[in-house]
Amino acid sequence: MSDCLFCKIIAGDIPSNKVYEDDLCYAFNDIAPQAPVHFLVIPKAHIASVAGVNEENSAVVAHIFEVIAKLTKEKGIESYRVVSNIGEQAGQSVPHLHFHVLAGRDMTWPPG
């Protein structure tokens, strides 16, 4: 999707602080972290939100959770929160499926 912020990040059109990348997903640090560790993991294929997950694309979501487990283990993080907002009223600011991974002193959600 050409006007999607996260699709532009994946394409390299918008810079990001990459944490991880493979054929299916991309992870990067949040530009406005709400916890000492705060990164996002997104599918490379455009899926608008959790509401758009179906039989054809659900394997990428399972893969994302495997990546989250791998990254947190590599960072020595044992306690963390994974959050995905669905829809504007729930706080989803970018209409591309993404999972916030937060760890550290303050893991409350929503922030503030």
Biopython code that builds the backbone (N, CA, C, O; Angstrom):
import numpy as np
from Bio.PDB.StructureBuilder import StructureBuilder

atoms = [
    (1, "MET", "N", (0.862, -1.181, 0.000)),
    (1, "MET", "CA", (0.000, 0.000, 0.000)),
    (1, "MET", "C", (0.899, 1.232, 0.000)),
    (1, "MET", "O", (1.655, 1.452, 0.946)),
    (2, "SER", "N", (0.820, 2.016, -1.035)),
    (2, "SER", "CA", (1.791, 3.090, -1.255)),
    (2, "SER", "C", (1.712, 4.245, -0.266)),
    (2, "SER", "O", (2.718, 4.924, -0.060)),
    (3, "ASP", "N", (0.573, 4.496, 0.348)),
    (3, "ASP", "CA", (0.471, 5.619, 1.275)),
    (3, "ASP", "C", (0.584, 5.198, 2.745)),
    (3, "ASP", "O", (0.362, 6.021, 3.633)),
    (4, "CYS", "N", (0.920, 3.958, 3.012)),
    (4, "CYS", "CA", (1.024, 3.442, 4.374)),
    (4, "CYS", "C", (2.403, 3.758, 4.961)),
    (4, "CYS", "O", (3.427, 3.429, 4.361)),
    (5, "LEU", "N", (2.424, 4.385, 6.114)),
    (5, "LEU", "CA", (3.667, 4.743, 6.787)),
    (5, "LEU", "C", (4.563, 3.526, 6.997)),
    (5, "LEU", "O", (5.754, 3.582, 6.691)),
    (6, "PHE", "N", (4.018, 2.442, 7.508)),
    (6, "PHE", "CA", (4.835, 1.263, 7.782)),
    (6, "PHE", "C", (5.308, 0.577, 6.502)),
    (6, "PHE", "O", (6.406, 0.022, 6.473)),
    (7, "CYS", "N", (4.501, 0.605, 5.449)),
    (7, "CYS", "CA", (4.954, 0.057, 4.166)),
    (7, "CYS", "C", (6.130, 0.870, 3.641)),
    (7, "CYS", "O", (7.051, 0.315, 3.042)),
    (8, "LYS", "N", (6.105, 2.184, 3.860)),
    (8, "LYS", "CA", (7.217, 3.042, 3.445)),
    (8, "LYS", "C", (8.467, 2.760, 4.271)),
    (8, "LYS", "O", (9.577, 2.808, 3.742)),
    (9, "ILE", "N", (8.303, 2.467, 5.553)),
    (9, "ILE", "CA", (9.451, 2.098, 6.397)),
    (9, "ILE", "C", (10.055, 0.792, 5.896)),
    (9, "ILE", "O", (11.274, 0.685, 5.763)),
    (10, "ILE", "N", (9.223, -0.194, 5.618)),
    (10, "ILE", "CA", (9.697, -1.490, 5.112)),
    (10, "ILE", "C", (10.452, -1.301, 3.796)),
    (10, "ILE", "O", (11.481, -1.940, 3.573)),
    (11, "ALA", "N", (9.947, -0.432, 2.930)),
    (11, "ALA", "CA", (10.570, -0.190, 1.628)),
    (11, "ALA", "C", (11.864, 0.614, 1.731)),
    (11, "ALA", "O", (12.623, 0.705, 0.767)),
    (12, "GLY", "N", (12.114, 1.201, 2.917)),
    (12, "GLY", "CA", (13.313, 2.009, 3.090)),
    (12, "GLY", "C", (13.124, 3.460, 2.690)),
    (12, "GLY", "O", (14.086, 4.227, 2.673)),
    (13, "ASP", "N", (11.896, 3.848, 2.369)),
    (13, "ASP", "CA", (11.610, 5.231, 1.989)),
    (13, "ASP", "C", (11.611, 6.169, 3.196)),
    (13, "ASP", "O", (11.863, 7.366, 3.058)),
    (14, "ILE", "N", (11.333, 5.626, 4.364)),
    (14, "ILE", "CA", (11.367, 6.375, 5.622)),
    (14, "ILE", "C", (12.341, 5.651, 6.534)),
    (14, "ILE", "O", (12.232, 4.439, 6.717)),
    (15, "PRO", "N", (13.303, 6.384, 7.114)),
    (15, "PRO", "CA", (14.290, 5.715, 7.966)),
    (15, "PRO", "C", (13.682, 5.197, 9.264)),
    (15, "PRO", "O", (12.697, 5.735, 9.771)),
    (16, "SER", "N", (14.293, 4.143, 9.783)),
    (16, "SER", "CA", (13.890, 3.582, 11.064)),
    (16, "SER", "C", (15.126, 2.995, 11.736)),
    (16, "SER", "O", (16.158, 2.781, 11.100)),
    (17, "ASN", "N", (15.000, 2.746, 13.011)),
    (17, "ASN", "CA", (16.078, 2.107, 13.772)),
    (17, "ASN", "C", (15.749, 0.612, 13.830)),
    (17, "ASN", "O", (15.101, 0.142, 14.766)),
    (18, "LYS", "N", (16.206, -0.123, 12.814)),
    (18, "LYS", "CA", (15.856, -1.534, 12.652)),
    (18, "LYS", "C", (16.415, -2.383, 13.784)),
    (18, "LYS", "O", (17.569, -2.240, 14.187)),
    (19, "VAL", "N", (15.564, -3.268, 14.281)),
    (19, "VAL", "CA", (15.937, -4.248, 15.299)),
    (19, "VAL", "C", (16.123, -5.620, 14.660)),
    (19, "VAL", "O", (16.992, -6.394, 15.062)),
    (20, "TYR", "N", (15.287, -5.909, 13.649)),
    (20, "TYR", "CA", (15.285, -7.242, 13.035)),
    (20, "TYR", "C", (14.565, -7.154, 11.697)),
    (20, "TYR", "O", (13.678, -6.323, 11.505)),
    (21, "GLU", "N", (14.966, -8.034, 10.770)),
    (21, "GLU", "CA", (14.257, -8.137, 9.504)),
    (21, "GLU", "C", (14.459, -9.524, 8.919)),
    (21, "GLU", "O", (15.554, -10.083, 8.981)),
    (22, "ASP", "N", (13.395, -10.074, 8.352)),
    (22, "ASP", "CA", (13.486, -11.302, 7.576)),
    (22, "ASP", "C", (12.507, -11.173, 6.409)),
    (22, "ASP", "O", (12.009, -10.080, 6.138)),
    (23, "ASP", "N", (12.230, -12.267, 5.727)),
    (23, "ASP", "CA", (11.357, -12.216, 4.552)),
    (23, "ASP", "C", (9.908, -11.860, 4.883)),
    (23, "ASP", "O", (9.185, -11.350, 4.028)),
    (24, "LEU", "N", (9.483, -12.125, 6.117)),
    (24, "LEU", "CA", (8.077, -11.943, 6.478)),
    (24, "LEU", "C", (7.774, -10.737, 7.343)),
    (24, "LEU", "O", (6.664, -10.205, 7.306)),
    (25, "CYS", "N", (8.760, -10.297, 8.130)),
    (25, "CYS", "CA", (8.464, -9.219, 9.066)),
    (25, "CYS", "C", (9.645, -8.276, 9.256)),
    (25, "CYS", "O", (10.768, -8.553, 8.835)),
    (26, "TYR", "N", (9.353, -7.168, 9.895)),
    (26, "TYR", "CA", (10.332, -6.116, 10.135)),
    (26, "TYR", "C", (10.086, -5.602, 11.557)),
    (26, "TYR", "O", (8.940, -5.397, 11.956)),
    (27, "ALA", "N", (11.154, -5.397, 12.309)),
    (27, "ALA", "CA", (11.033, -4.873, 13.671)),
    (27, "ALA", "C", (11.914, -3.635, 13.789)),
    (27, "ALA", "O", (13.023, -3.591, 13.257)),
    (28, "PHE", "N", (11.400, -2.635, 14.493)),
    (28, "PHE", "CA", (12.148, -1.395, 14.662)),
    (28, "PHE", "C", (11.750, -0.722, 15.974)),
    (28, "PHE", "O", (10.660, -0.944, 16.500)),
    (29, "ASN", "N", (12.659, 0.102, 16.487)),
    (29, "ASN", "CA", (12.393, 0.813, 17.730)),
    (29, "ASN", "C", (11.342, 1.886, 17.506)),
    (29, "ASN", "O", (11.329, 2.551, 16.470)),
    (30, "ASP", "N", (10.461, 2.049, 18.487)),
    (30, "ASP", "CA", (9.423, 3.072, 18.418)),
    (30, "ASP", "C", (10.078, 4.449, 18.493)),
    (30, "ASP", "O", (11.018, 4.648, 19.263)),
    (31, "ILE", "N", (9.584, 5.403, 17.695)),
    (31, "ILE", "CA", (10.177, 6.747, 17.705)),
    (31, "ILE", "C", (9.770, 7.553, 18.940)),
    (31, "ILE", "O", (10.407, 8.557, 19.261)),
    (32, "ALA", "N", (8.723, 7.123, 19.628)),
    (32, "ALA", "CA", (8.283, 7.778, 20.862)),
    (32, "ALA", "C", (8.072, 6.694, 21.916)),
    (32, "ALA", "O", (6.935, 6.397, 22.281)),
    (33, "PRO", "N", (9.169, 6.100, 22.409)),
    (33, "PRO", "CA", (9.036, 4.951, 23.318)),
    (33, "PRO", "C", (8.260, 5.276, 24.590)),
    (33, "PRO", "O", (8.418, 6.338, 25.192)),
    (34, "GLN", "N", (7.422, 4.326, 24.971)),
    (34, "GLN", "CA", (6.614, 4.455, 26.177)),
    (34, "GLN", "C", (7.160, 3.617, 27.326)),
    (34, "GLN", "O", (6.557, 3.559, 28.398)),
    (35, "ALA", "N", (8.296, 2.968, 27.104)),
    (35, "ALA", "CA", (8.963, 2.142, 28.114)),
    (35, "ALA", "C", (10.442, 2.106, 27.747)),
    (35, "ALA", "O", (10.797, 2.435, 26.615)),
    (36, "PRO", "N", (11.312, 1.714, 28.673)),
    (36, "PRO", "CA", (12.744, 1.648, 28.354)),
    (36, "PRO", "C", (13.056, 0.793, 27.120)),
    (36, "PRO", "O", (13.960, 1.124, 26.353)),
    (37, "VAL", "N", (12.327, -0.285, 26.929)),
    (37, "VAL", "CA", (12.415, -1.066, 25.691)),
    (37, "VAL", "C", (11.047, -0.963, 25.038)),
    (37, "VAL", "O", (10.034, -1.314, 25.643)),
    (38, "HIS", "N", (11.020, -0.477, 23.795)),
    (38, "HIS", "CA", (9.750, -0.352, 23.078)),
    (38, "HIS", "C", (10.047, -0.451, 21.586)),
    (38, "HIS", "O", (10.539, 0.493, 20.968)),
    (39, "PHE", "N", (9.739, -1.612, 21.027)),
    (39, "PHE", "CA", (9.903, -1.781, 19.590)),
    (39, "PHE", "C", (8.626, -2.354, 19.002)),
    (39, "PHE", "O", (7.785, -2.904, 19.715)),
    (40, "LEU", "N", (8.497, -2.216, 17.688)),
    (40, "LEU", "CA", (7.326, -2.718, 16.975)),
    (40, "LEU", "C", (7.758, -3.826, 16.029)),
    (40, "LEU", "O", (8.859, -3.798, 15.480)),
    (41, "VAL", "N", (6.883, -4.793, 15.847)),
    (41, "VAL", "CA", (7.106, -5.849, 14.867)),
    (41, "VAL", "C", (5.904, -5.832, 13.931)),
    (41, "VAL", "O", (4.754, -5.897, 14.366)),
    (42, "ILE", "N", (6.199, -5.742, 12.629)),
    (42, "ILE", "CA", (5.144, -5.615, 11.635)),
    (42, "ILE", "C", (5.347, -6.627, 10.509)),
    (42, "ILE", "O", (6.481, -6.982, 10.187)),
    (43, "PRO", "N", (4.254, -7.088, 9.913)),
    (43, "PRO", "CA", (4.404, -7.960, 8.746)),
    (43, "PRO", "C", (4.811, -7.117, 7.541)),
    (43, "PRO", "O", (4.420, -5.955, 7.430)),
    (44, "LYS", "N", (5.592, -7.700, 6.647)),
    (44, "LYS", "CA", (5.942, -6.994, 5.416)),
    (44, "LYS", "C", (4.738, -6.886, 4.485)),
    (44, "LYS", "O", (4.601, -5.905, 3.756)),
    (45, "ALA", "N", (3.885, -7.875, 4.509)),
    (45, "ALA", "CA", (2.641, -7.803, 3.732)),
    (45, "ALA", "C", (1.696, -6.856, 4.445)),
    (45, "ALA", "O", (1.583, -6.891, 5.671)),
    (46, "HIS", "N", (1.021, -6.014, 3.691)),
    (46, "HIS", "CA", (0.101, -5.063, 4.316)),
    (46, "HIS", "C", (-1.164, -5.778, 4.791)),
    (46, "HIS", "O", (-1.930, -6.322, 3.996)),
    (47, "ILE", "N", (-1.355, -5.760, 6.092)),
    (47, "ILE", "CA", (-2.583, -6.231, 6.740)),
    (47, "ILE", "C", (-3.003, -5.061, 7.612)),
    (47, "ILE", "O", (-2.193, -4.564, 8.395)),
    (48, "ALA", "N", (-4.228, -4.613, 7.502)),
    (48, "ALA", "CA", (-4.642, -3.379, 8.167)),
    (48, "ALA", "C", (-4.607, -3.460, 9.699)),
    (48, "ALA", "O", (-4.233, -2.492, 10.360)),
    (49, "SER", "N", (-4.987, -4.591, 10.253)),
    (49, "SER", "CA", (-5.012, -4.755, 11.717)),
    (49, "SER", "C", (-5.266, -6.224, 12.028)),
    (49, "SER", "O", (-5.357, -7.050, 11.120)),
    (50, "VAL", "N", (-5.380, -6.542, 13.298)),
    (50, "VAL", "CA", (-5.713, -7.909, 13.699)),
    (50, "VAL", "C", (-7.034, -8.333, 13.057)),
    (50, "VAL", "O", (-7.232, -9.511, 12.760)),
    (51, "ALA", "N", (-7.929, -7.382, 12.845)),
    (51, "ALA", "CA", (-9.221, -7.695, 12.223)),
    (51, "ALA", "C", (-9.064, -8.215, 10.795)),
    (51, "ALA", "O", (-9.982, -8.837, 10.261)),
    (52, "GLY", "N", (-7.918, -7.968, 10.176)),
    (52, "GLY", "CA", (-7.675, -8.432, 8.819)),
    (52, "GLY", "C", (-6.941, -9.757, 8.737)),
    (52, "GLY", "O", (-6.611, -10.214, 7.643)),
    (53, "VAL", "N", (-6.681, -10.382, 9.880)),
    (53, "VAL", "CA", (-5.995, -11.674, 9.893)),
    (53, "VAL", "C", (-6.990, -12.760, 9.475)),
    (53, "VAL", "O", (-8.123, -12.800, 9.956)),
    (54, "ASN", "N", (-6.549, -13.633, 8.578)),
    (54, "ASN", "CA", (-7.422, -14.701, 8.091)),
    (54, "ASN", "C", (-6.591, -15.956, 7.808)),
    (54, "ASN", "O", (-5.389, -15.985, 8.074)),
    (55, "GLU", "N", (-7.235, -16.986, 7.271)),
    (55, "GLU", "CA", (-6.548, -18.250, 6.990)),
    (55, "GLU", "C", (-5.355, -18.070, 6.046)),
    (55, "GLU", "O", (-4.366, -18.794, 6.152)),
    (56, "GLU", "N", (-5.446, -17.124, 5.142)),
    (56, "GLU", "CA", (-4.392, -16.930, 4.147)),
    (56, "GLU", "C", (-3.158, -16.219, 4.700)),
    (56, "GLU", "O", (-2.061, -16.396, 4.170)),
    (57, "ASN", "N", (-3.318, -15.418, 5.757)),
    (57, "ASN", "CA", (-2.175, -14.653, 6.258)),
    (57, "ASN", "C", (-1.833, -14.903, 7.727)),
    (57, "ASN", "O", (-0.921, -14.273, 8.262)),
    (58, "SER", "N", (-2.542, -15.798, 8.371)),
    (58, "SER", "CA", (-2.330, -16.000, 9.812)),
    (58, "SER", "C", (-0.956, -16.584, 10.148)),
    (58, "SER", "O", (-0.471, -16.404, 11.265)),
    (59, "ALA", "N", (-0.331, -17.269, 9.215)),
    (59, "ALA", "CA", (0.995, -17.839, 9.484)),
    (59, "ALA", "C", (2.016, -16.741, 9.776)),
    (59, "ALA", "O", (2.935, -16.943, 10.570)),
    (60, "VAL", "N", (1.859, -15.585, 9.140)),
    (60, "VAL", "CA", (2.799, -14.495, 9.400)),
    (60, "VAL", "C", (2.654, -13.982, 10.833)),
    (60, "VAL", "O", (3.638, -13.553, 11.435)),
    (61, "VAL", "N", (1.459, -14.019, 11.377)),
    (61, "VAL", "CA", (1.254, -13.586, 12.767)),
    (61, "VAL", "C", (1.946, -14.560, 13.719)),
    (61, "VAL", "O", (2.593, -14.137, 14.677)),
    (62, "ALA", "N", (1.813, -15.850, 13.460)),
    (62, "ALA", "CA", (2.523, -16.846, 14.279)),
    (62, "ALA", "C", (4.026, -16.608, 14.182)),
    (62, "ALA", "O", (4.735, -16.682, 15.186)),
    (63, "HIS", "N", (4.507, -16.326, 12.993)),
    (63, "HIS", "CA", (5.932, -16.055, 12.802)),
    (63, "HIS", "C", (6.359, -14.817, 13.591)),
    (63, "HIS", "O", (7.425, -14.810, 14.207)),
    (64, "ILE", "N", (5.533, -13.777, 13.573)),
    (64, "ILE", "CA", (5.850, -12.559, 14.325)),
    (64, "ILE", "C", (6.007, -12.866, 15.806)),
    (64, "ILE", "O", (6.923, -12.352, 16.448)),
    (65, "PHE", "N", (5.134, -13.692, 16.355)),
    (65, "PHE", "CA", (5.258, -14.038, 17.772)),
    (65, "PHE", "C", (6.502, -14.878, 18.041)),
    (65, "PHE", "O", (7.091, -14.775, 19.118)),
    (66, "GLU", "N", (6.905, -15.692, 17.100)),
    (66, "GLU", "CA", (8.175, -16.416, 17.237)),
    (66, "GLU", "C", (9.343, -15.425, 17.249)),
    (66, "GLU", "O", (10.282, -15.578, 18.031)),
    (67, "VAL", "N", (9.281, -14.417, 16.388)),
    (67, "VAL", "CA", (10.328, -13.384, 16.335)),
    (67, "VAL", "C", (10.347, -12.584, 17.641)),
    (67, "VAL", "O", (11.419, -12.294, 18.171)),
    (68, "ILE", "N", (9.188, -12.231, 18.152)),
    (68, "ILE", "CA", (9.128, -11.501, 19.421)),
    (68, "ILE", "C", (9.799, -12.318, 20.523)),
    (68, "ILE", "O", (10.583, -11.775, 21.301)),
    (69, "ALA", "N", (9.503, -13.606, 20.599)),
    (69, "ALA", "CA", (10.119, -14.469, 21.615)),
    (69, "ALA", "C", (11.633, -14.520, 21.434)),
    (69, "ALA", "O", (12.378, -14.470, 22.413)),
    (70, "LYS", "N", (12.086, -14.617, 20.199)),
    (70, "LYS", "CA", (13.518, -14.666, 19.909)),
    (70, "LYS", "C", (14.207, -13.360, 20.306)),
    (70, "LYS", "O", (15.245, -13.382, 20.966)),
    (71, "LEU", "N", (13.635, -12.229, 19.906)),
    (71, "LEU", "CA", (14.257, -10.941, 20.187)),
    (71, "LEU", "C", (14.311, -10.628, 21.674)),
    (71, "LEU", "O", (15.325, -10.141, 22.174)),
    (72, "THR", "N", (13.228, -10.906, 22.375)),
    (72, "THR", "CA", (13.233, -10.628, 23.817)),
    (72, "THR", "C", (14.228, -11.536, 24.537)),
    (72, "THR", "O", (14.906, -11.100, 25.468)),
    (73, "LYS", "N", (14.318, -12.784, 24.114)),
    (73, "LYS", "CA", (15.295, -13.694, 24.710)),
    (73, "LYS", "C", (16.714, -13.183, 24.458)),
    (73, "LYS", "O", (17.541, -13.167, 25.370)),
    (74, "GLU", "N", (16.998, -12.764, 23.215)),
    (74, "GLU", "CA", (18.324, -12.237, 22.884)),
    (74, "GLU", "C", (18.664, -10.997, 23.699)),
    (74, "GLU", "O", (19.829, -10.768, 24.025)),
    (75, "LYS", "N", (17.652, -10.193, 24.029)),
    (75, "LYS", "CA", (17.861, -8.972, 24.812)),
    (75, "LYS", "C", (17.858, -9.249, 26.319)),
    (75, "LYS", "O", (18.049, -8.334, 27.120)),
    (76, "GLY", "N", (17.642, -10.513, 26.701)),
    (76, "GLY", "CA", (17.617, -10.865, 28.113)),
    (76, "GLY", "C", (16.371, -10.390, 28.832)),
    (76, "GLY", "O", (16.384, -10.200, 30.049)),
    (77, "ILE", "N", (15.301, -10.200, 28.089)),
    (77, "ILE", "CA", (14.044, -9.708, 28.657)),
    (77, "ILE", "C", (13.145, -10.895, 28.980)),
    (77, "ILE", "O", (12.801, -11.680, 28.097)),
    (78, "GLU", "N", (12.770, -11.021, 30.239)),
    (78, "GLU", "CA", (11.911, -12.126, 30.659)),
    (78, "GLU", "C", (10.458, -11.704, 30.862)),
    (78, "GLU", "O", (9.546, -12.525, 30.773)),
    (79, "SER", "N", (10.253, -10.424, 31.132)),
    (79, "SER", "CA", (8.908, -9.921, 31.389)),
    (79, "SER", "C", (8.642, -8.761, 30.446)),
    (79, "SER", "O", (9.376, -7.773, 30.441)),
    (80, "TYR", "N", (7.594, -8.885, 29.650)),
    (80, "TYR", "CA", (7.295, -7.848, 28.668)),
    (80, "TYR", "C", (5.824, -7.892, 28.295)),
    (80, "TYR", "O", (5.102, -8.830, 28.632)),
    (81, "ARG", "N", (5.407, -6.866, 27.598)),
    (81, "ARG", "CA", (4.019, -6.747, 27.161)),
    (81, "ARG", "C", (3.995, -6.671, 25.637)),
    (81, "ARG", "O", (4.847, -6.019, 25.033)),
    (82, "VAL", "N", (3.021, -7.338, 25.014)),
    (82, "VAL", "CA", (2.801, -7.249, 23.576)),
    (82, "VAL", "C", (1.408, -6.673, 23.383)),
    (82, "VAL", "O", (0.428, -7.209, 23.901)),
    (83, "VAL", "N", (1.323, -5.565, 22.625)),
    (83, "VAL", "CA", (0.055, -4.855, 22.456)),
    (83, "VAL", "C", (-0.211, -4.614, 20.976)),
    (83, "VAL", "O", (0.693, -4.254, 20.222)),
    (84, "SER", "N", (-1.457, -4.815, 20.571)),
    (84, "SER", "CA", (-1.891, -4.440, 19.233)),
    (84, "SER", "C", (-3.258, -3.778, 19.350)),
    (84, "SER", "O", (-4.204, -4.371, 19.868)),
    (85, "ASN", "N", (-3.350, -2.559, 18.869)),
    (85, "ASN", "CA", (-4.620, -1.835, 18.882)),
    (85, "ASN", "C", (-5.319, -2.080, 17.552)),
    (85, "ASN", "O", (-4.678, -2.166, 16.505)),
    (86, "ILE", "N", (-6.650, -2.190, 17.611)),
    (86, "ILE", "CA", (-7.426, -2.442, 16.408)),
    (86, "ILE", "C", (-8.437, -1.318, 16.249)),
    (86, "ILE", "O", (-9.413, -1.240, 16.996)),
    (87, "GLY", "N", (-8.202, -0.458, 15.284)),
    (87, "GLY", "CA", (-9.103, 0.654, 15.014)),
    (87, "GLY", "C", (-8.693, 1.940, 15.702)),
    (87, "GLY", "O", (-8.027, 1.933, 16.737)),
    (88, "GLU", "N", (-9.106, 3.036, 15.102)),
    (88, "GLU", "CA", (-8.750, 4.362, 15.597)),
    (88, "GLU", "C", (-9.214, 4.605, 17.028)),
    (88, "GLU", "O", (-8.459, 5.152, 17.832)),
    (89, "GLN", "N", (-10.441, 4.209, 17.363)),
    (89, "GLN", "CA", (-10.962, 4.442, 18.707)),
    (89, "GLN", "C", (-10.174, 3.675, 19.773)),
    (89, "GLN", "O", (-10.188, 4.053, 20.944)),
    (90, "ALA", "N", (-9.493, 2.608, 19.376)),
    (90, "ALA", "CA", (-8.684, 1.825, 20.309)),
    (90, "ALA", "C", (-7.237, 2.312, 20.340)),
    (90, "ALA", "O", (-6.407, 1.756, 21.059)),
    (91, "GLY", "N", (-6.935, 3.354, 19.558)),
    (91, "GLY", "CA", (-5.600, 3.919, 19.579)),
    (91, "GLY", "C", (-4.691, 3.483, 18.452)),
    (91, "GLY", "O", (-3.497, 3.780, 18.486)),
    (92, "GLN", "N", (-5.217, 2.782, 17.443)),
    (92, "GLN", "CA", (-4.375, 2.394, 16.317)),
    (92, "GLN", "C", (-4.141, 3.625, 15.446)),
    (92, "GLN", "O", (-5.065, 4.128, 14.807)),
    (93, "SER", "N", (-2.894, 4.107, 15.426)),
    (93, "SER", "CA", (-2.586, 5.334, 14.682)),
    (93, "SER", "C", (-2.100, 5.060, 13.262)),
    (93, "SER", "O", (-2.160, 5.944, 12.408)),
    (94, "VAL", "N", (-1.624, 3.853, 13.002)),
    (94, "VAL", "CA", (-1.178, 3.476, 11.658)),
    (94, "VAL", "C", (-1.972, 2.239, 11.236)),
    (94, "VAL", "O", (-1.903, 1.208, 11.906)),
    (95, "PRO", "N", (-2.717, 2.323, 10.147)),
    (95, "PRO", "CA", (-3.543, 1.187, 9.725)),
    (95, "PRO", "C", (-2.736, 0.095, 9.028)),
    (95, "PRO", "O", (-2.979, -0.232, 7.867)),
    (96, "HIS", "N", (-1.787, -0.451, 9.750)),
    (96, "HIS", "CA", (-0.966, -1.585, 9.304)),
    (96, "HIS", "C", (-0.747, -2.413, 10.562)),
    (96, "HIS", "O", (-0.314, -1.879, 11.583)),
    (97, "LEU", "N", (-1.034, -3.689, 10.505)),
    (97, "LEU", "CA", (-0.888, -4.562, 11.665)),
    (97, "LEU", "C", (0.484, -4.374, 12.293)),
    (97, "LEU", "O", (1.505, -4.461, 11.611)),
    (98, "HIS", "N", (0.503, -4.120, 13.588)),
    (98, "HIS", "CA", (1.769, -3.995, 14.300)),
    (98, "HIS", "C", (1.583, -4.391, 15.745)),
    (98, "HIS", "O", (0.515, -4.222, 16.334)),
    (99, "PHE", "N", (2.660, -4.924, 16.298)),
    (99, "PHE", "CA", (2.676, -5.346, 17.685)),
    (99, "PHE", "C", (3.741, -4.539, 18.413)),
    (99, "PHE", "O", (4.918, -4.566, 18.054)),
    (100, "HIS", "N", (3.306, -3.821, 19.443)),
    (100, "HIS", "CA", (4.233, -3.094, 20.304)),
    (100, "HIS", "C", (4.799, -4.098, 21.306)),
    (100, "HIS", "O", (4.048, -4.869, 21.902)),
    (101, "VAL", "N", (6.096, -4.092, 21.491)),
    (101, "VAL", "CA", (6.741, -4.902, 22.519)),
    (101, "VAL", "C", (7.366, -3.920, 23.499)),
    (101, "VAL", "O", (8.234, -3.127, 23.134)),
    (102, "LEU", "N", (6.909, -3.983, 24.760)),
    (102, "LEU", "CA", (7.357, -3.049, 25.782)),
    (102, "LEU", "C", (7.931, -3.804, 26.971)),
    (102, "LEU", "O", (7.402, -4.835, 27.386)),
    (103, "ALA", "N", (9.016, -3.278, 27.509)),
    (103, "ALA", "CA", (9.627, -3.890, 28.688)),
    (103, "ALA", "C", (10.353, -2.809, 29.478)),
    (103, "ALA", "O", (10.763, -1.785, 28.933)),
    (104, "GLY", "N", (10.498, -3.057, 30.745)),
    (104, "GLY", "CA", (11.218, -2.113, 31.594)),
    (104, "GLY", "C", (10.343, -1.626, 32.727)),
    (104, "GLY", "O", (9.390, -2.293, 33.133)),
    (105, "ARG", "N", (10.678, -0.463, 33.226)),
    (105, "ARG", "CA", (9.999, 0.077, 34.414)),
    (105, "ARG", "C", (8.501, 0.243, 34.236)),
    (105, "ARG", "O", (7.733, -0.159, 35.110)),
    (106, "ASP", "N", (8.071, 0.822, 33.133)),
    (106, "ASP", "CA", (6.648, 1.132, 32.960)),
    (106, "ASP", "C", (6.118, 0.414, 31.736)),
    (106, "ASP", "O", (6.432, 0.789, 30.606)),
    (107, "MET", "N", (5.324, -0.607, 31.950)),
    (107, "MET", "CA", (4.758, -1.357, 30.826)),
    (107, "MET", "C", (3.255, -1.163, 30.741)),
    (107, "MET", "O", (2.572, -1.961, 30.099)),
    (108, "THR", "N", (2.723, -0.126, 31.372)),
    (108, "THR", "CA", (1.280, 0.071, 31.329)),
    (108, "THR", "C", (0.841, 0.464, 29.924)),
    (108, "THR", "O", (1.591, 1.086, 29.172)),
    (109, "TRP", "N", (-0.358, 0.099, 29.595)),
    (109, "TRP", "CA", (-0.928, 0.449, 28.301)),
    (109, "TRP", "C", (-2.387, 0.761, 28.497)),
    (109, "TRP", "O", (-3.054, -0.020, 29.175)),
    (110, "PRO", "N", (-2.933, 1.802, 27.982)),
    (110, "PRO", "CA", (-2.232, 2.776, 27.160)),
    (110, "PRO", "C", (-1.278, 3.625, 27.993)),
    (110, "PRO", "O", (-1.455, 3.773, 29.202)),
    (111, "PRO", "N", (-0.261, 4.180, 27.329)),
    (111, "PRO", "CA", (0.730, 4.988, 28.048)),
    (111, "PRO", "C", (0.109, 6.247, 28.606)),
    (111, "PRO", "O", (-0.896, 6.746, 28.101)),
    (112, "GLY", "N", (0.724, 6.748, 29.653)),
    (112, "GLY", "CA", (0.279, 8.023, 30.243)),
    (112, "GLY", "C", (-0.813, 7.811, 31.167)),
    (112, "GLY", "O", (-1.315, 8.767, 31.758)),
]
sb = StructureBuilder()
sb.init_structure("model")
sb.init_model(0)
sb.init_chain("A")
sb.init_seg("    ")
for serial, (resi, resn, name, xyz) in enumerate(atoms, 1):
    if name == "N":
        sb.init_residue(resn, " ", resi, " ")
    sb.init_atom(name, np.array(xyz, "f"), 0.0, 1.0, " ", f" {name:<3s}", serial, name[0])
structure = sb.get_structure()
